[in-house]
Amino acid sequence: MPAQKDRWFPSFSFLLFCASFIPMLGSTSLLQELSPQEYFSSLQAGRASLAYFSHNVSPGAQPFLEQIENSVEALQDYGISVVKVNCPKEDVSRYCGKENALRKAYLFRGNMLIREFPTDALFDVNSIVANVLFALLFNEVKYVETLTDLQNIENALKGRSNMVFVYVPATGTAEHRAVMEVAFVYGTVHQFVLTTEATLLKDTGDEPDASSARLLFCHCQQATDVAQPCRKTPLEQDLTVLNIHRHLKLMGAPLVTEVAEDPEKVSTVHLQLGLPLVFILSQKETYEADRRTAEFLAWQLLGKAGVALLSRDLVDLNVLLQSNVALKTPDEGVPIKYLVLEDTDEVITLVEDKSKVEQIQEDEDEEDEDEKEYDNQDVQDDQVVEAVSRDKKRELPLEQILTLTEETFHSAMLKAAQTVVLFYASWEAVSLAVLQSYTEVADHLKGVQGVLLSRVNCWDWPGVCTTENVTQFPTIKIYKRGEQPLMYNGMLGTEELTSFIMLSRVSCPLKLMTVDEAEGYLRGELPTELSSYHHASVLGVFSTAMSKAKEAFIEAGSILSGHVTMGMYFEDDALAFHFFRSRKYAVSPPALLLARSGDRSVEGIALSKDSAQDIVQMIRYRLLDTFPEITVQNLPHYLQLRKPFLILFSDGDVGQLESKEMLKLAKGIPQQAFIPCWLNLKNTPVGHGVLKAYFATVPSLPVVVWVNLHAGGQVFKFPSEQSVTETNILSWLEKLKAGLEIPSSTLSEEDWKPPLPAYNFLQMMDTTAPEFTLRASYRHGDGQEQQQPEGSEETATVREETPEEAGVKAEKVQSPGRDLRGTAPRLAGREKQAKRHSEL
């Protein structure tokens, strides 16, 4: 790039060095210092490093070394090491021997030299990070100097991918660094193109301003014809990492969201990012026109507001019939405004004027308030995302986990008797959190024979994930030779996942041939490596004639594999049958015998049903503890029973007296009418929040609470002046049943739902077909008729379109004009001339 090299400013850089040179006494240096031999022997294949070779540090080189040291931490975030190589005086090698070589910094990938940098080009942290990433991302970020080069790249991307076109006045600036850092993440999603030629801004239709950096998102994926230009959406904020990431996230959001629920409950990525959401109120008679209007408006407001299409026929809105637009702001507590507007220009003015007012207020804030606001915009969606962001600099030990690709996936399945595969997305928060647990699992299972842990990044290898029917992230499957893969559906913690992997190694069910083997199995005689993971054993007893019951038990074993150990005994041995019918077990085949670890007794259960699902449900129910400690991990199992809870909250272990009385109560309940349990606030701190939700303040502990989450949500508190005994609690429960007690509080009936429905990530990665059937129509100014291809119509509550998908349709149909016909009858007959907005 000769044009780039001509733009370095040595003298200006030197002034910057002099102005910023402040000695830091007593500080610990982060910069590695090695000899040439140590440095070259430490190079690893695929790892990048920036090296500066020096005999001794001259006063002129001191500012450069300070900036290099300041950039160490920033470059480490991208896996790039920074080293100062101390050359011996007698060394006359390539990097140490020549005087001009000592005025350069060298970028290596492995032992291969990638780029030489003049030291005066690396004048601060921004220039160092920007130029190093620019050199490494030579495929992800293309540099262009002429309009022809730009058009060639654009034409090659049409119909395949989108382009992020960036102009910076000079390389090495803060804006250049921000672009490179974002390209490091999004470079495999979009093609980045960089230029320092201001004339290219004018050629792309943007206003040339040589003093300001600019970014345009080019929607080339929707352009199926080479002659069709790519729509362009500019970033109107400063080029910072946060603003660019926010812009790209908005560009990837659905262009138009179709909703069929109360607008108060609707949440989109626009609202989460602090932008308003505009609803076009439609009805069946004007649906097609309103949909085109929504698409037209969405393109005008792209990056400024979201657009949703709301059908009055599907939602009962208590608003005036004349209202055709609703505006929902991201401000909490602000009611939705329902308006009657004449055309789309009024909507655009409404959104843009509000944006201008907010911008003026932001400009008046002090710099520290601006930074605080940006931090607030960067608040993560949930605790998982926040935790991943907080630990982003933590380097995970992935050496024990095999990375799989499309080429290596099938061969890897043959390397071990049991292959565990984590399917994840490298940019998705929960995936990254589970990956941390997965590395801990790998550490626990280190040295276990026959178990191979591996991973597939579905963002890089979507074909593998599609073939393996992976539709959500993260997904964990266990592959065994000659068997169907086993999917893990439990908690994603280290302990639970390790237990599942180990228990799944045992055949489920395990076939036992003699009474002695069955007896040993019930005593917990399993391989020693499984002893710490074994909690209960289930033995199925059948005669050889009970084929249907045996098949159902075997199918149940395949469902419960990894969660519980199951054995199966069947023989027509009269002595064996007499053994199982004896007082010791008192069961006749078909039956189940349940033995818990640490409990000498064995529970006999007659099998009255012979379907696999009934057996699975029975086993899961019987495995639940009689008086369990409720934790975050096991709560879902008890919620599935849909029964009231009698909870003893304690600040530590339950007292011996209370435990004895509650256990007597639990064992005496007929058919488990409710769930007696206890919650240790020290083990489960979230219990403090539960008690506050029940009583506003945490009461004195211990306290017994009755709550029925599935019927009314009423919360009752056991009288604190009474002792916790079986008799007192049963008497109190009788009063509850008779309606003689007053509830302490009533929980809200609002559903516990996530703010947004889950994305089907694989579908987002693929180009989907248009969903609507449109009539053939003429575009203003075009001379030929274009037919919109027919697609399927969905009936889901929420249906969304990507900008690329909707953009194709918007190009192929008649522009909707500027009328907002919607549900306003007085506007239904108006027709205005459509506009062509070539700037998009």
QUIGITA-V293823 format. One record per residue. SS is DSSP state (a for helix, b for strand, c for the rest). BURIAL is + if it has 16 or more other C-alpha atoms within 10 Angstrom, else -. Layout:
# QUIGITA-V293823
ss = [SS & SS]
burial = [BURIAL & BURIAL]
This chain:
# QUIGITA-V293823
ss = [c & a & a & a & a & c & c & c & c & a & a & a & a & a & a & a & a & a & a & a & c & c & c & c & c & c & c & c & c & c & c & b & b & b & b & a & a & a & a & a & a & a & c & c & c & c & c & b & b & b & b & b & b & b & c & c & c & c & a & a & a & a & a & a & a & a & a & a & a & a & c & a & a & a & a & a & c & c & c & b & b & b & b & b & b & b & c & c & c & c & c & c & c & c & c & c & c & c & c & c & a & a & a & b & b & b & b & b & b & c & c & b & b & b & b & b & b & b & a & a & a & c & c & c & a & a & a & a & a & a & a & a & a & a & a & a & c & c & c & c & b & b & b & c & c & c & a & a & a & a & a & a & a & a & a & a & a & c & c & c & c & c & b & b & b & b & b & c & c & c & c & c & c & a & a & a & a & a & a & a & a & a & a & a & a & a & c & c & c & c & b & b & b & b & b & c & c & c & a & a & a & a & a & c & c & c & c & c & c & c & c & c & c & b & b & b & b & b & b & c & c & c & c & c & c & c & c & c & c & c & b & b & b & b & c & c & c & c & c & c & a & a & a & a & a & a & a & a & a & a & a & a & c & b & b & b & b & b & b & c & c & c & a & a & a & c & c & c & a & a & a & a & c & c & c & b & b & b & b & b & b & b & c & a & a & a & a & a & a & a & a & a & a & a & a & a & a & a & a & a & c & c & c & c & b & b & b & b & b & b & b & c & c & c & c & c & c & c & c & c & c & c & c & c & b & b & b & b & c & c & c & c & c & c & c & c & b & b & b & c & c & c & b & a & a & a & a & a & a & a & a & a & a & a & a & a & a & a & a & a & a & a & a & a & c & c & a & a & a & a & a & a & a & a & a & a & a & c & c & c & c & c & a & a & a & a & a & a & a & a & c & c & c & c & c & c & c & c & c & c & c & b & b & c & c & c & c & c & a & a & a & a & c & c & c & c & c & b & b & b & b & b & b & b & c & c & c & c & a & a & a & a & a & a & a & a & a & a & a & a & a & a & a & a & c & c & c & c & c & c & b & b & b & b & b & b & b & c & c & c & c & a & a & a & a & a & a & c & c & c & c & c & c & c & b & b & b & b & b & b & c & c & c & c & c & b & b & c & c & c & c & c & c & a & a & a & a & a & a & a & a & a & a & c & c & c & c & c & c & b & b & b & c & c & a & a & a & a & a & a & a & a & c & c & c & c & c & a & a & a & c & c & c & c & c & b & b & b & b & b & b & b & c & c & c & c & a & a & a & a & a & a & a & a & a & a & a & a & a & a & c & c & c & c & b & b & b & b & b & b & c & c & c & a & a & a & a & a & a & a & a & c & c & c & c & c & c & c & c & c & b & b & b & b & b & b & c & c & c & c & c & b & b & b & b & b & c & c & c & c & c & a & a & a & a & a & a & a & a & a & a & a & a & c & c & c & c & b & b & c & c & c & c & c & a & a & a & a & a & c & c & c & c & c & b & b & b & b & b & b & c & c & c & c & c & a & a & a & a & a & a & a & a & a & a & a & a & a & c & c & c & c & c & c & b & b & b & b & b & b & c & c & c & c & c & a & a & a & a & a & a & a & a & a & a & c & c & c & c & c & c & c & b & b & b & b & b & c & c & c & c & c & c & b & b & b & b & c & c & c & c & c & c & c & c & a & a & a & a & a & a & a & a & a & a & a & a & a & c & c & c & c & c & c & b & b & c & c & c & c & c & c & c & c & c & c & c & c & c & c & a & a & a & a & a & c & c & c & c & c & c & c & c & c & c & c & b & c & c & c & c & c & c & c & c & b & c & c & c & c & c & c & c & c & c & c & c & b & b & b & b & b & a & a & a & a & a & a & a & a & a & a & c & c & c & c & c & c & b & c & c & c & c & c & a & a & a & c & c & c & c & c & c & c & c & c & c & c & c & c]
burial = [- & - & - & - & - & - & - & + & - & - & - & - & + & + & - & - & + & - & - & - & - & - & - & - & - & - & - & - & - & - & + & - & + & + & - & + & - & - & + & - & - & - & + & - & - & - & - & + & + & + & + & + & + & + & + & - & - & - & - & - & + & - & + & + & + & + & + & + & + & + & + & + & + & + & + & - & - & - & - & + & + & + & + & + & + & + & + & - & - & - & - & - & - & - & + & + & + & - & - & - & + & + & + & + & + & + & + & + & + & + & + & - & - & + & - & + & + & + & + & + & + & + & + & + & + & + & + & + & + & + & + & + & + & + & - & + & + & - & - & + & + & + & + & + & + & - & - & - & - & + & - & - & - & + & + & - & + & + & + & - & + & + & + & + & + & + & + & + & + & + & + & + & + & + & + & + & + & + & + & + & + & + & + & + & - & + & + & - & - & + & + & + & + & + & + & + & + & + & + & + & + & - & - & + & - & + & - & + & - & + & - & - & + & + & + & + & + & + & + & + & + & + & + & + & - & - & - & - & + & + & + & + & + & + & + & - & - & - & + & + & + & - & + & + & + & + & + & + & - & + & + & - & + & + & + & + & + & + & + & + & + & - & + & - & - & + & + & + & + & + & + & + & + & - & + & + & + & + & + & + & + & + & + & - & - & + & + & + & + & + & + & + & + & + & + & + & + & + & + & + & + & + & + & + & + & + & + & + & + & + & + & + & - & - & - & - & - & - & - & - & - & + & + & + & + & + & + & + & + & - & - & - & - & - & - & - & - & + & - & + & + & + & + & + & - & - & + & + & - & - & + & - & - & - & + & - & - & - & - & - & - & - & - & - & - & - & - & - & - & - & - & - & - & - & - & - & - & - & - & + & - & - & - & + & + & - & - & + & + & - & - & - & - & - & - & - & - & + & - & - & + & - & + & + & + & - & - & - & + & - & - & + & + & - & - & + & - & + & + & + & + & + & + & + & + & + & - & - & + & + & + & + & + & + & + & + & + & + & + & + & + & + & - & - & + & - & - & - & - & - & + & + & + & + & + & + & + & + & + & + & - & + & - & + & + & - & - & - & - & + & + & + & + & + & + & + & + & + & + & + & - & - & - & - & + & + & + & + & - & - & - & + & + & + & - & + & + & + & + & + & + & + & + & + & + & + & - & + & + & + & + & + & - & - & + & - & - & + & - & - & + & + & + & + & - & - & - & - & - & + & - & - & + & + & + & + & + & + & + & + & + & + & + & - & - & - & - & - & + & + & - & + & + & + & + & + & + & + & + & + & + & + & + & + & + & + & + & + & + & + & + & - & - & - & - & + & + & - & + & + & - & - & - & - & + & - & + & + & + & + & + & + & + & + & + & + & - & - & - & - & - & + & + & + & + & - & + & - & - & + & + & + & - & + & + & + & - & - & + & - & - & - & + & - & - & + & + & + & + & + & + & - & - & - & - & - & - & + & - & - & - & - & + & + & + & + & + & + & + & + & + & - & - & + & - & - & - & + & + & - & - & + & + & - & + & + & - & - & - & - & - & - & - & + & + & + & + & + & + & + & + & - & - & - & - & - & + & + & - & - & + & - & - & + & + & - & - & - & - & - & - & + & + & + & + & + & + & + & + & - & - & - & + & + & + & + & + & + & - & - & - & - & - & + & + & + & - & - & + & - & - & + & + & - & - & - & - & - & - & - & - & - & - & - & + & + & - & - & - & - & - & - & - & - & - & - & - & - & - & - & + & + & - & - & - & - & - & - & - & + & + & + & - & + & - & - & - & + & + & - & - & - & - & - & - & + & - & + & - & - & - & - & - & - & - & - & - & - & + & + & + & + & + & + & + & + & + & + & + & + & + & + & + & + & + & + & + & + & + & + & + & + & + & + & - & - & + & - & - & - & - & - & - & - & - & - & - & - & - & +]
